[in-house]
Amino acid sequence: MKTDRIDISKVKPSAYQPLFDLHNDCKKSTLTDLEFLLIEIRASQINSCAYCIQMHVKEAIEKGEKQYRIHALPVWRDTPFFTSEEQIILAMTEEITLISNNGLPEILYKKAINTFGEEKVADIIMAICGINSWNRIGVATLLIPSPSQE
């Protein structure tokens, strides 16, 4: 399936670089690889970005994430598969991705600070902001996933 939408990476490559820098910074942050990927997958699901879902699910499986956990992400609150720390990260991902609904509720923010400390909370917020930017590019330009998506 081909679209006639622009390829921003070609039209405006300099605009992509700060997003790559943020992504790379987040990968070197206090987040584990799997925590970072849970953020990327869950935000991408909420934003209906098929391209990012495909890419990050593939990477998560390659890094050892269990498929049953990936499949359960949309209903994570109703499963026993995620640690209390992951539940905080997933809740933050949902609230920040849908920021116009409730903002980041104070009770969740305080729980995150008490659990992770300021540096990791900053890393979580920045990772969520980063993937939301990528999702918006993917959805706006109709990026198409491929089965191999390397």
C-alpha positions in Angstrom: 0.0 0.0 0.0 1.5 3.3 -1.1 0.5 6.7 0.2 0.9 10.1 -1.3 1.9 11.7 2.0 5.2 13.4 2.4 8.3 11.6 3.9 9.4 14.1 6.4 12.7 12.4 6.8 13.5 13.4 3.2 11.6 16.7 3.0 13.0 18.0 6.3 15.7 15.7 7.7 17.0 18.3 10.2 13.6 18.1 12.0 14.1 14.4 12.6 17.5 14.8 14.3 16.3 16.2 17.6 13.8 13.3 17.9 16.6 10.8 17.2 18.7 12.5 19.9 15.8 12.3 22.4 15.3 8.6 21.5 18.9 7.8 22.0 19.1 9.8 25.3 16.1 7.8 26.6 17.7 4.5 25.6 20.7 5.5 27.8 18.5 6.6 30.7 17.5 5.0 33.9 14.8 3.1 32.0 15.4 -0.6 31.3 15.1 -1.6 27.6 11.8 -3.4 28.4 10.4 -0.4 30.4 11.2 1.8 27.4 9.6 -0.6 25.0 6.4 -0.9 27.1 6.1 2.9 26.9 6.6 2.9 23.2 4.2 0.1 22.5 1.4 1.3 24.8 1.6 4.9 23.6 1.6 3.6 20.0 -1.5 1.5 20.6 -3.3 4.5 22.1 -2.3 6.7 19.2 -3.1 3.9 16.6 0.3 4.1 15.0 0.6 0.8 13.2 4.1 1.5 12.0 5.4 2.1 15.6 3.5 -0.7 17.1 5.0 -3.2 14.6 8.6 -1.8 15.1 8.5 -1.8 18.9 6.7 -5.1 19.3 9.4 -6.7 17.1 12.1 -5.1 19.1 10.5 -6.1 22.4 10.3 -9.8 21.4 13.9 -9.7 20.2 14.9 -8.3 23.7 13.0 -11.1 25.5 9.6 -9.6 26.2 6.9 -12.2 26.5 4.3 -12.1 23.9 1.5 -12.7 26.4 2.5 -9.5 28.1 2.5 -7.6 24.8 -0.9 -8.9 24.0 -2.2 -7.9 27.4 -1.0 -4.3 27.2 -4.3 -2.8 26.2 -5.9 -4.4 29.3 -2.9 -4.3 31.7 -5.0 -3.2 34.6 -6.9 -6.4 34.4 -4.0 -8.8 34.4 -1.4 -10.0 36.9 1.4 -9.8 34.3 3.0 -6.4 35.2 4.9 -5.4 38.2 3.8 -2.5 40.4 6.6 -0.4 38.9 5.5 -1.2 35.3 1.9 -0.4 36.3 3.0 3.1 37.3 4.9 3.5 34.0 1.9 2.3 32.0 -0.5 4.6 33.9 1.8 7.5 33.3 2.1 6.6 29.6 -1.7 6.6 29.2 -2.2 9.8 31.2 0.5 11.7 29.4 -0.5 10.4 26.0 -4.0 11.5 26.6 -2.8 14.6 28.4 -5.9 16.8 27.5 -8.2 14.4 29.5 -6.7 14.7 33.0 -3.2 16.0 32.8 -0.9 13.9 35.0 -2.9 13.4 38.2 -1.2 14.4 41.3 -1.7 11.1 43.0 0.0 9.2 40.1 2.8 11.8 40.0 3.6 11.5 43.7 3.4 7.7 43.5 5.9 7.8 40.6 8.3 10.2 42.5 8.1 8.0 45.6 8.8 4.8 43.7 11.4 6.0 41.2 12.8 9.4 42.2 13.0 12.5 40.2 15.6 11.4 37.6 13.6 8.3 36.5 10.3 10.2 36.5 12.0 12.7 34.2 13.2 9.8 32.0 9.7 8.3 31.9 8.1 11.6 30.9 10.6 12.3 28.2 10.3 8.8 26.8 6.5 9.2 26.6 6.8 12.6 25.0 9.3 11.2 22.4 7.1 8.3 21.3 4.1 10.5 21.1 6.0 12.8 18.7 7.0 9.8 16.5 3.4 8.5 16.6 2.0 11.8 15.4 4.5 11.8 12.5 3.6 8.2 11.7 -0.1 8.7 11.8 -0.1 12.1 10.0 2.1 10.8 7.2 0.5 7.3 7.0 3.7 5.4 7.6 3.0 1.8 6.6 4.4 -1.1 8.6 6.0 -4.1 7.0 6.3 -7.6 8.3 10.1 -7.4 8.4 10.4 -3.7 9.4 14.1 -3.6 10.0 
